[in-house]
Amino acid sequence: MFSLETALVISAIAALLVSAACFYLAAVSSLPYLRFWGAAFLLNAARYGFSFATTTGALASSPASEICITLAVACLWLGSRLDRHRPLHPLGAIILVAALLAWIGLTPVLGTPRLLYLIPPYTVPAVILALIGWSFIRRDASAPNRGHIVVGAIFILRALHLANYPYLRDVPGIAPFGFMIGALLDFTIGLSLLVSAQRDATIAAEQRATELTEENRRRQESEVALMEANELLAKQAVDLEHLAQMYQKQREEALTASRAKSNFLANMSHELRTPLNAIIGFSDLLTMTGRPLDDASRVAYAADIQSSSRRLLCKINDILDFASLDANNYEIRMAPVSLHALLDTCMLDARPLADTRRIAIKADVPANLPVLELDHHATRKALSHILDNAIRFTPVDGIIRIYVTLIRDRHLTITVQDGGPGITREDLQLVANPFWQAEPILTKRHGGIGLGLPLSRRLIEIQGGTLDIASHIGVGTRVTLRFPVTQAGEPQQLATA
């Protein structure tokens, strides 16, 4: 049989374990009511300690046990109010505790009988415990989980046991078992509250995790919105930079156009006046009556007039063709063309100027070439200008080479390589601009109005082809024409004059 002292020691140890568990769970969770419950069981352990000291004679009879019960039940009451998110009403709790403490302190002085003295300190806490248990039962009576109903029932059993304490504590055979039953009920209440608190902590953690997930989602949405805003700002910055570049490019183009206009006017004064002066001068000689001319002189003068007229007409035609291309009014006539005949005609056109400079034109043309769909007049004019430039910039006794290549039966290229001085990288970007020339107007050694390559490029491009220019200083310039190969009919007869 257990002694009363053994029962009290076991009860104190159980109360301390439950108190430690409550304080630990309060430290690792966000449930403040666990601190009140931990304090309640700590006070309960102290009560068992005082009872043990009184029983063993280490301490004289004192009201410490009743004070601990009063404070412990008050802590349980406050903890249950916090658990249910109800107002604490601290003033009412203070008045009730103060009244009980006053009763405990005054009744021994007044000589109140022991049994009457014990009834309020144990009955009032028992009623409070019963109310706590009833609040647990009511709170979860309709919930699928019935755990809180069990907790409430245990609270009510503990209230009944506490209410019987004044009547059973002094019975020698019952007192140890009464303490053990009370300790067991306290321990069970503690475990039940811990389980309930653990479940509440889990729910709170899940809610917190849900809140964190939602907050993380909102943060991600904010980050995405911020990234989109940054991308928009970056895009706007790029657009602004692009606009600035376009403005700078248009400004440079305007300056280039202005310089081209000045070059054009200066060029026209030289390139148009020279043949006109020759025509007018020789015409004046032919119309002179005071100085008879022989047939040889008359024929020579007429030949010079004819040559200057043709040169002047060629320049005017180039200007008019370029103006038509610039205004998108150039009429293109596509027809099957034999490339062999076209190259022979262009080389024949360039022969007189090449012979005067003792320049050889060598062509490497495969025998079996497809018939191309081209505008004969535009292609002939473009090739003639390219050959004319190559002849004018190639030194005397030089060589001009023409290569024709068929690429995978899909494209055909015509490459004209001269032996001239070459063009710098800076000038190569400007050589296709109309009326632009690499040499200053006043010091240039070669003729031309600066329309050869720009006109040739546009004439090739309107036929679906491309014109590329590559040049190296001291090596020469290479002009490559590229045409798409299409199945065409019989080639037309090309004029050679």
Residue pairs with C-beta under 8 A, 6 or more apart in sequence:
1 176
2 176
2 177
2 180
3 176
4 55
4 175
4 176
4 179
5 52
5 55
5 56
6 176
7 176
7 177
7 179
7 180
7 183
8 48
8 49
8 51
8 52
8 55
8 179
9 48
9 52
10 180
10 183
11 48
11 179
11 180
11 182
11 183
11 186
12 45
12 48
12 49
12 52
13 45
14 183
14 184
14 186
14 187
14 190
15 41
15 42
15 44
15 45
15 48
15 183
15 186
15 187
15 190
16 41
16 42
16 45
17 187
17 190
18 41
18 186
18 187
18 189
18 190
18 191
18 194
19 38
19 39
19 40
19 41
19 42
19 44
19 45
19 190
20 38
21 38
21 190
21 194
22 34
22 35
22 37
22 38
22 41
22 190
22 193
22 194
22 197
23 34
23 35
23 38
25 31
25 34
25 194
25 197
25 198
25 201
26 32
26 34
26 35
26 38
28 201
29 197
29 201
29 204
29 205
30 201
30 204
30 208
31 83
31 197
31 200
31 201
31 204
32 82
33 78
33 79
33 80
33 81
33 82
33 83
33 197
34 79
34 197
35 79
36 75
36 76
36 78
36 79
36 82
37 75
37 76
37 79
37 190
37 193
37 197
39 72
39 75
40 71
40 72
40 73
40 75
40 76
40 79
41 72
41 186
41 190
43 68
43 69
43 71
43 72
43 75
44 68
44 69
44 72
44 186
46 64
46 68
47 64
47 65
47 68
47 69
47 72
48 179
48 183
50 59
50 62
50 64
50 65
50 68
51 65
51 179
53 59
54 60
54 61
54 62
54 65
63 104
63 105
63 108
63 121
66 100
66 104
66 118
66 121
66 122
67 101
67 104
69 121
69 122
69 125
69 162
70 97
70 100
70 101
70 104
70 121
70 124
70 125
71 97
72 125
73 124
73 125
73 128
73 129
74 93
74 96
74 97
74 128
76 128
76 129
76 132
77 93
77 128
77 131
77 132
78 88
78 90
78 93
80 132
80 135
80 136
81 87
81 88
81 89
82 88
83 200
84 135
84 139
96 124
100 120
100 121
100 124
103 117
103 120
103 121
104 117
104 121
107 116
107 117
108 117
115 166
115 167
118 165
118 166
118 169
119 166
122 162
122 163
122 165
122 166
123 163
123 166
125 162
126 159
126 160
126 162
126 163
127 159
127 163
128 159
129 155
129 156
129 158
129 159
129 162
130 155
130 156
130 159
130 160
132 152
132 155
133 151
133 152
133 153
133 154
133 155
133 156
133 158
133 159
134 152
134 156
135 152
136 148
136 149
136 151
136 152
136 155
137 148
137 149
137 152
137 153
138 152
139 148
140 146
140 147
140 148
140 149
141 149
147 192
147 195
147 196
147 199
148 196
150 192
151 189
151 192
151 193
151 196
154 185
154 188
154 189
154 192
155 189
157 185
158 182
158 185
158 186
158 189
161 178
161 181
161 182
161 185
162 182
164 178
165 178
165 182
168 174
168 175
168 178
169 175
169 178
256 430
256 433
256 436
259 436
260 433
260 434
260 435
260 436
260 450
261 435
263 435
263 436
263 437
263 441
263 450
264 434
264 435
264 449
264 450
266 441
267 435
267 437
267 441
267 449
267 450
268 449
270 441
271 315
271 447
271 448
271 449
272 312
272 315
274 308
275 308
275 309
275 311
275 312
275 315
276 308
276 312
278 304
278 305
278 308
279 305
279 308
279 309
279 312
282 301
282 302
282 304
282 305
282 308
283 305
285 293
285 301
286 293
286 298
286 301
286 302
286 305
293 301
315 449
318 385
318 449
318 451
318 452
318 455
319 449
319 451
321 330
321 381
321 455
321 459
322 434
322 451
322 454
322 455
322 458
324 330
325 455
325 458
325 459
325 462
330 378
330 462
332 375
332 378
332 462
332 463
333 375
333 376
333 377
334 373
334 374
334 375
334 463
335 373
335 374
335 375
335 376
335 492
336 371
336 372
336 373
336 488
336 489
336 490
336 491
336 492
337 371
337 372
337 373
337 374
337 376
337 379
337 488
337 491
337 492
337 494
338 371
338 491
338 494
339 365
339 369
339 371
339 372
339 404
339 412
339 414
340 365
340 369
341 491
341 494
342 374
342 376
342 379
342 380
342 383
342 494
343 363
343 365
343 383
343 402
343 404
343 414
344 496
345 380
345 494
345 495
345 496
346 380
346 383
346 384
346 387
347 361
347 363
347 387
347 402
348 496
349 380
349 384
349 387
350 361
350 384
350 387
350 388
350 391
351 361
353 388
353 391
353 392
354 360
354 361
354 391
354 400
357 391
357 394
357 396
357 398
358 396
358 397
359 391
359 394
359 396
359 397
359 398
359 399
359 400
360 398
360 399
360 400
361 387
361 399
361 400
361 402
362 399
362 400
362 401
362 402
363 401
363 402
363 404
364 401
364 402
364 403
364 404
365 402
365 404
366 404
366 406
369 404
369 406
369 412
370 406
370 409
370 412
370 485
370 487
370 488
371 488
371 489
371 490
371 491
372 412
372 483
372 485
372 486
372 488
373 486
373 488
374 463
374 483
375 459
375 462
375 463
376 492
376 494
378 459
378 460
378 462
378 463
379 459
379 460
379 463
380 494
381 455
381 456
381 459
382 455
382 456
382 457
382 459
382 460
382 467
382 481
383 414
383 416
383 456
383 481
385 452
385 453
385 455
385 456
386 416
386 452
386 453
386 456
386 479
386 481
387 400
387 416
388 448
388 452
389 418
389 448
389 452
389 453
389 479
390 400
390 416
390 417
390 418
390 420
390 477
390 479
391 400
391 418
392 446
392 447
392 448
393 418
393 420
393 421
393 446
393 477
394 400
394 418
394 419
394 420
394 476
395 419
395 420
398 418
398 419
398 420
399 419
400 416
400 417
400 418
400 419
401 416
401 417
402 414
402 415
402 416
402 417
403 413
403 414
403 415
403 417
404 412
404 413
404 414
404 415
405 412
405 413
405 415
406 412
406 485
407 413
409 485
410 484
410 485
411 482
411 483
411 484
411 485
412 482
412 483
412 485
413 480
413 481
413 482
413 483
414 480
414 481
414 483
415 478
415 479
415 480
415 481
416 478
416 479
416 480
417 476
417 477
417 478
418 476
418 477
418 478
419 476
420 476
420 477
421 473
421 474
421 476
422 471
422 472
422 473
422 474
422 475
422 476
422 477
423 431
423 438
423 469
423 471
423 473
423 477
424 438
424 473
427 438
428 469
428 470
428 471
430 436
431 438
431 453
431 469
432 453
432 454
432 457
432 469
433 454
434 450
434 451
434 454
434 455
435 449
435 450
435 451
436 450
437 444
437 448
437 450
439 445
439 446
453 467
453 469
453 479
456 467
456 479
457 467
460 466
460 467
460 481
460 483
461 467
463 483
464 483
464 484
465 481
465 482
465 483
465 484
466 481
466 482
467 479
467 480
467 481
467 482
468 479
468 480
468 482
469 477
469 478
469 479
469 480
470 477
470 478
470 480
471 477
471 478
